[in-house]
Amino acid sequence: MARARMAEVLRKQIIVSARASLSSAALHKAAADACRANRDELITSGRASSTFRTAVDGRVGDTEEHVNLDGGIVRYVFSYLAQAAAFALDYCQKHSPVHSGAYRDSWAVRVNGEWWTRPAATIQPGSTVEIVNTMPYARKIDTGGQKTSIPPGIVEAARQAAMKQYPTLKIARKFLTLSDGRDARGERLPYILKAQGIESGLTYSKDNKWERLRKPRRSNRKDRQAGQVMTYPALVLTEPSNG
């Protein structure tokens, strides 16, 4: 009987001690350190991005030490937006015609509608990123209206390549109207068409490369008439808002 009573006393002491530990700062710190260690291991191994947001029991931006030890959740929302933007920009530059280098050097980045001159790695999660070439003939090169040393469709090719690398992002090809800034030559944006647009009559295929289907002719499209504002083919990157 004495041993039984002693065992019961010890059991209660263990329970009391455990409950006290659950509320201690030391245990919260141990849990937080374990979460951060698991996170850092994923990043170091290349399985996760080094850019992330932390959500503790649903509170975005809170610290791991504040997690509820009784069923709480620490969640890391990894962002690949900055990496994808750097990848896509590099792809566009490397796959540009380099006769003079002007087109290749005219790729620019906008973040949330503002021109971005800092490194792509500093782009924050949740941003809208646009990668666009600011030269006046950018649309001709991308759509195949001007014969160059490369196939047309640079923006679409960059979109497909980026989607393979970063499938969790939303990446689209769109035509943008640029309302401010200057192009690589220092001229004001946007470019205003000075004459009626010309349909080149060119086509491109992998087998036959560039071919002419017909003679060039003036375009009757309203957006290609003299005085119209040029729209620029661009890559637009966003990410799902979760966390």
WORA-V292933 format. One record per residue. N is the residue number from 1. RES is the residue in one letter. PSI is psi in degrees with one decimal (* if undefined). NEAR is the number of other ideal C-beta (glycine too) atoms within 12 Angstrom. Layout:
N_RES_PSI_NEAR / N_RES_PSI_NEAR
This chain:
1_M_-42.4_7 / 2_A_-42.2_8 / 3_R_-38.4_9 / 4_A_-43.6_10 / 5_R_-40.1_11 / 6_M_-40.9_12 / 7_A_-39.8_13 / 8_E_-40.8_14 / 9_V_-45.0_14 / 10_L_-39.9_14 / 11_R_-44.3_14 / 12_K_-37.0_14 / 13_Q_-39.4_14 / 14_I_-43.1_14 / 15_I_-45.7_14 / 16_V_-43.6_14 / 17_S_-41.8_15 / 18_A_-42.9_16 / 19_R_-38.5_15 / 20_A_-38.7_14 / 21_S_-37.0_18 / 22_L_-27.5_21 / 23_S_2.2_15 / 24_S_150.0_16 / 25_A_-31.4_15 / 26_A_-41.6_15 / 27_L_-37.3_22 / 28_H_-41.3_25 / 29_K_-40.2_19 / 30_A_-42.4_19 / 31_A_-41.7_28 / 32_A_-43.4_25 / 33_D_-37.7_19 / 34_A_-41.1_19 / 35_C_-46.1_30 / 36_R_-35.2_23 / 37_A_-42.8_16 / 38_N_-41.7_20 / 39_R_-49.2_26 / 40_D_-32.1_17 / 41_E_-39.5_15 / 42_L_-42.0_18 / 43_I_-46.5_20 / 44_T_-36.3_13 / 45_S_-6.3_12 / 46_G_5.8_11 / 47_R_-6.9_15 / 48_A_154.8_21 / 49_S_154.0_30 / 50_S_-4.0_21 / 51_T_126.3_27 / 52_F_163.2_30 / 53_R_148.8_25 / 54_T_130.9_29 / 55_A_123.1_24 / 56_V_112.0_28 / 57_D_39.1_20 / 58_G_-4.7_18 / 59_R_105.6_19 / 60_V_130.6_20 / 61_G_-3.8_16 / 62_D_166.1_22 / 63_T_154.0_20 / 64_E_-29.1_30 / 65_E_-17.6_25 / 66_H_7.0_23 / 67_V_143.5_30 / 68_N_120.8_20 / 69_L_-10.3_28 / 70_D_75.7_14 / 71_G_9.8_9 / 72_G_164.8_22 / 73_I_128.9_21 / 74_V_121.9_34 / 75_R_132.0_24 / 76_Y_122.0_29 / 77_V_103.5_27 / 78_F_133.8_29 / 79_S_128.2_34 / 80_Y_10.6_35 / 81_L_-47.7_41 / 82_A_-42.6_33 / 83_Q_-41.4_33 / 84_A_-38.4_40 / 85_A_-43.9_44 / 86_A_-41.4_30 / 87_F_-47.5_30 / 88_A_-40.6_44 / 89_L_-45.2_40 / 90_D_-39.6_22 / 91_Y_-47.4_30 / 92_C_-40.8_40 / 93_Q_-42.8_25 / 94_K_-24.8_18 / 95_H_17.9_29 / 96_S_150.1_32 / 97_P_144.6_29 / 98_V_35.1_15 / 99_H_-49.9_15 / 100_S_-18.3_16 / 101_G_-7.1_14 / 102_A_-44.1_23 / 103_Y_-44.7_32 / 104_R_-37.5_27 / 105_D_0.8_20 / 106_S_8.7_34 / 107_W_133.5_40 / 108_A_162.1_34 / 109_V_135.1_40 / 110_R_139.5_33 / 111_V_119.2_30 / 112_N_40.3_18 / 113_G_0.1_19 / 114_E_142.0_19 / 115_W_136.6_22 / 116_W_117.4_28 / 117_T_-4.9_13 / 118_R_169.6_15 / 119_P_144.4_14 / 120_A_-27.5_30 / 121_A_-17.3_21 / 122_T_2.6_20 / 123_I_131.9_35 / 124_Q_149.0_21 / 125_P_147.4_35 / 126_G_-0.3_24 / 127_S_162.9_28 / 128_T_119.4_30 / 129_V_131.2_43 / 130_E_129.3_39 / 131_I_118.9_44 / 132_V_147.3_43 / 133_N_128.0_41 / 134_T_0.1_36 / 135_M_148.7_35 / 136_P_-24.9_30 / 137_Y_12.6_31 / 138_A_-40.1_40 / 139_R_-40.4_37 / 140_K_-44.8_31 / 141_I_-43.1_36 / 142_D_-36.6_38 / 143_T_-2.6_29 / 144_G_16.4_29 / 145_G_-5.0_26 / 146_Q_127.4_29 / 147_K_127.8_23 / 148_T_-175.0_29 / 149_S_-2.0_19 / 150_I_161.3_24 / 151_P_155.8_26 / 152_P_172.3_30 / 153_G_36.5_26 / 154_I_-43.8_41 / 155_V_-43.2_40 / 156_E_-38.3_26 / 157_A_-40.2_25 / 158_A_-38.5_38 / 159_R_-46.7_31 / 160_Q_-41.0_21 / 161_A_-41.7_25 / 162_A_-36.3_35 / 163_M_-34.7_24 / 164_K_-37.0_17 / 165_Q_-32.9_23 / 166_Y_70.9_32 / 167_P_-14.3_15 / 168_T_-10.4_24 / 169_L_162.0_33 / 170_K_119.3_23 / 171_I_121.9_36 / 172_A_154.3_25 / 173_R_123.8_29 / 174_K_162.3_23 / 175_F_123.6_23 / 176_L_148.2_31 / 177_T_117.3_22 / 178_L_123.6_33 / 179_S_-2.5_16 / 180_D_171.7_16 / 181_G_-175.5_26 / 182_R_151.9_17 / 183_D_-175.7_28 / 184_A_-19.6_25 / 185_R_-8.2_17 / 186_G_2.0_12 / 187_E_150.2_18 / 188_R_146.0_17 / 189_L_147.3_30 / 190_P_167.5_26 / 191_Y_134.5_29 / 192_I_125.8_18 / 193_L_127.4_24 / 194_K_-15.9_14 / 195_A_167.6_14 / 196_Q_136.2_19 / 197_G_153.3_29 / 198_I_130.1_22 / 199_E_120.4_23 / 200_S_-31.0_29 / 201_G_8.6_19 / 202_L_154.1_26 / 203_T_161.1_21 / 204_Y_137.9_25 / 205_S_156.8_14 / 206_K_-34.8_11 / 207_D_-46.9_9 / 208_N_-2.3_12 / 209_K_-137.7_17 / 210_W_134.4_22 / 211_E_155.6_16 / 212_R_120.3_16 / 213_L_-33.7_16 / 214_R_174.2_11 / 215_K_152.2_11 / 216_P_147.9_18 / 217_R_158.0_15 / 218_R_142.0_16 / 219_S_139.4_22 / 220_N_2.0_12 / 221_R_138.1_15 / 222_K_-35.2_13 / 223_D_3.5_18 / 224_R_22.4_26 / 225_Q_156.6_19 / 226_A_136.6_17 / 227_G_-10.9_15 / 228_Q_150.7_21 / 229_V_130.4_24 / 230_M_141.7_34 / 231_T_146.1_27 / 232_Y_127.3_38 / 233_P_134.5_38 / 234_A_157.8_36 / 235_L_126.8_44 / 236_V_122.0_34 / 237_L_129.7_45 / 238_T_171.2_27 / 239_E_152.7_33 / 240_P_140.2_18 / 241_S_96.8_15 / 242_N_170.3_16 / 243_G_*_23
